[in-house]
């Protein structure tokens, strides 16, 4: 029996659903009524002094920080819907309107950002995201023959299981049985032969348990005391219970209250200091942070967890973010795009815009935009839109041309504007193109035909976009 198909027992739930032992025959790991495959296992068992569960693991600072970082980034990437349209010169990615499932996938109380955050956290923690399809539309695809989902209600994966009910696979969510057609199940890190995704939490349970055991020991030491803080011994005689109680009361009334402590010739008072192993304990906690980061695919420096000698420096922030995107986050982004695309009618597809993660410093950004303008990779209006600026109006263009002259992207400084009052003209520009006579701008028959073909293509594009 593989570790991904371990059984658990809940006969009362099985009986209430009308299931018998025969319903679970043939399913690995489902040996008893109520047995099935947990999503994820409810607990990995005790590691050190801690029973590692999802709720307990969230108290690990690095574990929580890694989940938060990945979910924050993926959920805030702008999601766009595209369709490739062939206008005669090859397919062009054309942006399409977003369906309701890409706006409020969980209903009015669960917009796209919140829904993506919750599902990404589940994927990074348990390897699975589970939801019930509450509403559908009339579009049928090979992934959803009953109709595409328009509202998906997410559920805590700790209350979900996969079982075999009457010879077919079923989902049990909060004690109720559902057919797979009613369930939205997104997986991450799927192993061969397993219907579920691999749980990073269960793989990191030993590391998390070790760290939290150290944490609990430290709390116990500084609060209740794993061992006594001091030792007070009467060297003259053996004390009875009443005498020991009186001595402890005297100690509390003096030492703990900050009063003066007076002892006689027969008492010895010794402070018990922390052992040298305490330094190793602190070092172990530091390395525990880096180990958890490896399981969750987050560089320790991204969550301020790098220890001495492990820090990595980059030329700038953009390079660090690019390294993180390529090596750690890109696979998760591609998987999310694939699963979100299944919620759309073909041939539409979803792209998560990761450019937000690669924001450059102002000088580098300006250099890149200038280069793209000079190479005709970007128009002035598009460049201004990237800076959240409106396109220049006719009046703006006239004013700026009067002040600065015509733009000379990539050709040196702009030439001064002519002064009408002085009667001077603009100096020779060398390689600049000569002025075109007005009569040379008249359209030929070929120009008219090409314009008509272009207009037909634009009308066809408008119809596809509205579809």
Order of alpha helices (4+ residues) and beta strands (2+ residues): alpha-beta-beta-beta-alpha-alpha-beta-beta-alpha-beta-beta-beta-beta-beta-beta-alpha-alpha-beta-alpha-beta-alpha-alpha-alpha-beta-alpha-alpha-alpha-alpha
